[in-house]
Amino acid sequence: MAKKNESAFDRLLKKLTKATPIEQESSVKLDHDFDGIQELNNPLPPWWTAGFIITVIISVFYIFYYMVEGKDSQYDEYQLEIARAKERVNAYKKEHHIVDANTVTLLTDKNSLEEGKQIYLKNCAACHVADGGGLVGPNLTDENWIYGCDIKDVFNVITNGTSKGMPPWKALGADKIQKVSSYVLSLQGTKPAKSKAPEGKPCKRG
């Protein structure tokens, strides 16, 4: 009678687990217990056994594919995709003349330096003085630089600011930052009316 009332779910559960029925548990009971708790020696569920076998088979193919054939691992493929993406980004920047800390170059033409000067006078002169001699900020006309004297260094400092009190000027935009950076470097070697004492280390552009 119990078997007739057994649902389809119960039958499926039995096939998946192959657990011993309660009334037959004595046949799989192990001869030890702990504090009244007894252990049954039920067989492993078929789904678990099948999964284990499939995992072993996959591991054989995995070892052959990656270890023997030397194919790229998922990490290698990820790094390759990152490198390709960077190449595409750099190519796009170059094609559209987008400037960043990696692609910035020193501008020397008169118009760019004049624009850089106007940006400098409006935003930088309060701390560095109009002629670059330095006030709150360091002297920009000598050979001593705190964060480097390359165009990329100056571009990065103006963009991101410093830990010594200079705020970031990202809002200017990369184009204006390139021009003002180039103008700042053009001040090196000039003779300001009053020069602040050198800071940092001597730095000569290559």
N, C-alpha and C positions, 0 to 999 in steps of 0.2 A: 504494500500500500504506500509506503514511504517513497519508493522509487517512482511510482506513478505520479505522485504529487511534486516530484523534483522539478524545479524550474530549469529553463534553458541556461540561465546564468549560473546556477549551481553546477550543472553538468560541465559548462565551460571552465568554471573555477577548478573543478576536479582535474580536468585535462591539463590546465596550466600549472597547477601546483603538485598534483599527484600525492597530496597529503593523505596519510593513513586515516581512515574514519575513526571517530572517537571510540566506537565499540571494539575496534581492533588495535587500539593503542598498546595494549599489553604485549603484542607481538614485536613491537619496535622499541620497547622501553629498555633503556640501558640499566645496568645493574649498579648504579650509584646514584646518590641523591645528596642534596645539601639543604639542611634545614627544612626537609619535607618537599623540596623542589626536585622534581625528577626530569630527566632529559630523554627526549625521543630521538631515535635515529631515523628520521624521515629522509627520503631521498631528495636530492636537489631538485628544485622546480625545473621542468623541461625548458621553459623560456630562458632561465638563467644559464643552463648548460649550453643551449644553442647559442646564446650571446657570447659565452666564453669561447666556444669553438670558432665562431665567426671572427672574434677578436684575434685569436691565434693565427687564423688564416690571413687576415688583413695584415698582421704584423710581419708575416713572412714576405708578402708583397712589398710592404713598406721598407723593410730592411734591404731588399733587393733593389728597389727603385732609388732609394736615397743613399744607401751605403755602398752598394756595388756599382750601380750605374752613375752615382755621383750627381744626381739631379739636384736642382736648387731646393732648399727647404723653404717652408713658409716664411721664415724670417728673412732668408735671402731674397725671396720674391718681394717681400714688403720693402726691403731696402732698395731693391731695383726700381720699384714703382715710385718710391720717394725721390730717387735720383732723377728718374725720367720727368717727374712732376716739376722738380726744380729747374731742369733744363727748359721745359716748356714755359715756366714762369719767367726765367731769365731771357728767353728768346722774345717773349711778349714785351717785356720791359724794354729790350733793346729796339724792337721794331717800333714801339710807340714812344720811345725816348723818355721812359719813366725812370726817374733818378731815385736811388736808395743808397744806403751806406756801402753797398758792394759795387755799384756802378758809377758812383759820383766821380767826376773828374774836375781838375782845377781849371777854372775859366780865367782867361787872360785878356779877352777882348774888352775894349773900352766901354761899350754899352753895358755889358754884364757887370763890370766892376763899378760903374756909376750907379746901377740899380742896387748892387750890393751895399754901396756906401750909404744910399738913402735908407735902406732897411736897417743898417747898422746905426745910423744917427737917430732913427726913430725908436729902436728897440734895445740897443746895446750900450749907447753912449752914457747912459745914467750910471752904469757900473764900471765901464772901461774908459770913460772920457772920450770926447769926440775924436781926439787924435790918437787914441789907443794907448795912452800912457798908463792907464790903470788907476782905479780908485778903490771901490769895494772889490771889483774883479781884478785879476792880474794884468800886468803890463803885456800888451800884445805886440810890442815892437822889438823886444830883444830876442835872443836866441834860446831863452829858457822857457820850456813849456811843461805844464803839469800833466797833461793827458795826451801828449804827442802832437807833432806839428805837420803830419800828413793831412791832405785834404779829407781823407776818410775819417781821421781822428777828429778833426774840427767839426765836420758834418755830424758825426755821432754825438759829440758833446753838445752842440747847439740843439740837436733833435731831442735828446734824452735828458739833458741837464746833468748835473753832477751832485755828488754827496756833500759838496762844500758850499752849497747854497744857491748855485745857479739853477733856475727853473728850466724845465723843458720847453722848447719852442716849436713843437710839432705843428701847432696851429698855423705857422707861417706857410707850411707846404714845402715839399722837397725842392721845388724849383727855386724858391726864394732862399731856402737854406743853403743851397749850392752857391748861389750868388754871394750871399753874405759871408759864407765860409771862405770863398775865393778872395773876397775883399779883405777879410781879416788877415789872411796870409800875405796879402800884398802890403800890409803895414810893417811887416818884419824888416828891420833895418832903417826905418824912418826915424826922425829925430823929433819926438814930442816935446812940448814946452816944459812939461814936468813928468819925469818917469818914476814909476813905482819900482821899488827894489825887485830884482829878479826872483822868480819863484820857480820851483820845479827843477828840471835838469836841462842842460844844453841839448838842443835837438836841431839837426840839419836835415832838410828835405833832400831825398835822393834824386 
